[in-house]
Amino acid sequence: MLQRHLAGTPVKIGIGANRANTAACFLKRYGHITPCKHGDSDFEKHFSDNKQGNCSYSDQIGVAILDDGMQHISLWRDIEIVMVNAMIPWGNHQLIPLGPLREPLTALTRADIVVIHHADMVSKKDVEAIASEVRKVKNYLPIFLSRLMPLYFLKAGNMSCKLALMDIHNTLVLCVSAIGSADSFVERMKKLEPAYVDRLDFSDHHLFQAKDIDMIRLRLRNLQSEFAMKPVVVVTEKDYDRAPEVLKHLDPYEVLVLCSSLQILPHNGNTEDSFKKCLWQHLEVSNKV
């Protein structure tokens, strides 16, 4: 998914079981630069121009971003950003495998920034309760809110074909997902006002196989029989890119891929601009750039 979105940019994507070795290989191959040595605005302008294909940017690496890296304590980092799912913030407060937490809440003492995600899917009271819980562990921690904003649909098998969100209106939908927060996906689909939304949830990172396709087909046939209309399958980008060829076997049922974008929500004076400013301030304090 990242490769598709970042095609044509200087971003390098490293995949490997050993995060440190993967990063070291990239740094050795491409070298590195100090991203803000010419000033924040200059760096952002260069990055923006490059995304639009307006300039040639250095292949040298200025910033390394590690996904799900908090538990990799041995790796040096300049900024620790923790994202909390507002819909299920702490689960049962138990660590894996007894619960959803990878670390106890006390690990938030190592965080520099907290982002409460899916904040638009819960009440303001719930958001404030999460923020209060965070501050009990580490007061004055910068807290930002975010949401996943649906943009459009792409047709599976023809990703150049873009459909408007309104095209799903009054359609019979089956949401199929293998992500950590299927509820948020389904609830966002309901807000697009299809005729009816059904769901098939698989475990996070599940790889779709032939038996799964049979299960999905059976559900589709049952829906078509019950509602007397042909259903449409909707999947997330993450799920589609994990198994694009497998999902093609759902023909003649149409499979749509919901494309979304992360958006920082205004909250207590914090905005997307202040989020960026906060990042730069932490980098400056770390004396690493």
N, C-alpha and C positions, 0 to 999 in steps of 0.2 A: 504494500500500500504506500509506504513512504517513498519507494523508488518511483512509483507512478506520479505521485504528487510533486516530487522534487526533481523530476527529470529536467535537464537543461540548466540546473543550478550547480554551484560548486560543492554542494553538500555530499559528503561521503558517508555511506552506510555500512557499518561493520557488524557482522553476525558471527558469533562464536561462543562456545561454552566458557572460555576463559576471557573475561572482559579486558583484563589488563594486557594480556598478550595481543588481543585484537587491536586495542588502542595503540600499543607500542609499535605494531607493524605499520599502522597508518601514519603515525608520526615519523617513523623512519623513512617511509616511502615518499611522503609529501612535504615533510618539514612542518614548521609551525611559525605563527606570527602572533603579535600582540594585537588583539582585535580593536582596541580603542586607542591605539597610539596616535591616531590622527584626529581623535575626538569622537564622541558618541554620534553626533549628527552625520558626520562624514561616513562612518562605518555603516549606519543604517541606510544612508543614501546609496552607497555602493552595493549593499545587499539587495535593496529594492530594485535598483537599476539592473542588476544581474538577473534577478527573477524574471524581469521583463525582456531580457535578452539585449539590453542596451549597452553592455560593456563586457570586457573580458576581465574576470576576477582571478586572483591568485589561487592556485590549488593548495597553497599552504593552509594548515588547519589553525583556526583561531579559537574555536570553542569546541569542547567535547561534551556531548549530552548523553548521560547514561540512564536508560530506562530501568525502573525497578531496581535502583542501585543502593537504596538506603542500607540494606542488610550487608552490603559488601564493605564492611568497616575498614578493611585493610587498604582500600583504594583511596588515594588522596582526592579531596574535592574542595572547590572554592565555595560552592553554594549547595545547600541541601533543600530541595523543594519537595514538600509532602502534599499529595493530593488526597483529600478525604471525600468519599462518596456520601453525599448528603442523604441519600435514600436509605443507606445501611452503613452509617458511619463507623460503628465499632462492632457490629454484629452482636455476638454473645460475650464479647470481651475476652474470648479465648484465642490462643495462638493456634496456627495450623499444626496438626490436623483436626483439633477439637473445635476450631473456629476459623474465621476468615483473616485474623490478624497475623501478619508476618513478624511483627515485633510488638512488645507491650507499649502502652500509651506513653510511658516514661521516656521512650526513645525520641519523643518529640522535643526533648531538650537539645537534641543535635540539629534540629531543623532551623533553617534561616527564614523560610517563607512557607506558609500553609495556604493551599487553595481548596476551598470547599466547592466541589464539583456537583453538577446537577442541582445547583441551589434554586433554580427556578421550578423544580419539581416538588419542593416541600414548602412549608409555611415559613414566614419570617421568624416565627417563634422557634421553629426547629433549627433554623440556621443560627440564630443567636445562642441556642442551647449548645450547639456543636462548638461555636466560637468560644463560649464560656468554658467548656470542657478543655479546649486546647490551652486557654490562658491559665487554667489551673496548673497545668504542667509547666508552661513557659509563658510568663506574662510579657506583654509588649511585643509579641511575635506578630509580624505583618500578616494579616489575613485577607485574602482576596476570594471573590466568588466567581464561579464560571458556569457556563452551560454549553451543551452541544447543540448548535443551531443547525437544523436541517436546511439544506441548500437546494437539492434537486435529486432526481433519480437518474441512474444510468442503466441501460439494458444489458443484462449479462450476455456475454458473447459478442456484444457490439458496444464496447465501452465509449465509443465516439457518439453514440445516440443519447442525447440528454433530454429528460422529460421534466416538466414543471411539477412542483409538489401538488398543485391542484388537480393534476391528472389522476390522482389516487382517490379523489372525492367520489363517494357512492360506489366504490369498488369493494369487492369481497377480498380480504387480505389475510394471508397466512404469514406471520412473522417467524422466520427460522433463524436461530442464532446459537452461537457457541461462545458467548462472551461472559465477562464477570458480572455485568449488570444488565440482564435481559429486561428487567422491569422498566428501566429508563427508555430502552429502545421501543418497547411495546407501547408505553404511555405516550411517547412522542408521535408514534404512528396514529394513535387514537385522536390526537389533536388535529391531525390532517383531515379528519372527518370522513373516513371510508364508511361503507355501509356496515361492515362488521370486521372485527380484528380477532383472529384466532392466533395461537402461538404454539411453537414446538421449541422447547429449550434443551440444549445440550450443554454438557459441562464445558467450562472455560478451556479454550485451546483445542477442543475436540476436532479431530480430523474426520470429515465426512467420508463414509464408505458406502458400498453398494446397499447394504442392509438399511442404512439411514435414508437413502434415496427411496427405497421401497416403503419405508415408514411415512415419509413425506408425501409420496404419491397416494398412499392409502388415505391420509388425512385430507388431501386435496379432493379426492373422489367423494369422500363423505361430505365435505363442505359443499361441493357442487350439487350433490343429491339433495342436501338439506335446504339450500338457499335457491336452487334452480338458477344459478349463475356461475360462470367460470371464475374460480379464484385466481389471484395473483400472489406469487411468492415474493416477499420482500426480505432481503438480507442486509447486513451491515457490510461496509467496505472491508473490514477486517476479516469477516467470514468468507467473503467472495474471493479475496486475494489469497486466502489460505487454500482454497480448493476450487478454482475457476472451472476446471475441466469436469469435475464431478457434478457440479450444479447444472451443467449443460444437459445432463441426462434427465432433467425434469420436463423436457419437451413432451407434449405441446403446451405445457403451462408456462406462462411468462414469468421470468425471474427478474426482479428489479433490485438494484443496489442503491441503498439510501446513502447519499453523500452529505456529510455534515462538517461543520467547522467549529472549533473551540472559540468561545467568546468570553472575555473577561467582563463581568457585570459591574456596573457602578454600585459602590457600597461604602457608606461612611467616608466618602471623599476619595476612596480608592477607585482607580480606573485602569484601563489598559495601559495608558501612558505612565501612570504612577507605578504600575507593575514593572514596566521596562526600566524606569528610573531606579526602582528598588534593586533590580538585578545589577545594574551598573554600580550602584553604591556598595553593594556587598563585594563585588569584584575589586573595587578600589580599596576597600578596607582590607581585603585579603592580601594586598600587595603582590598579587600574582600577575596583574596586567597594568 
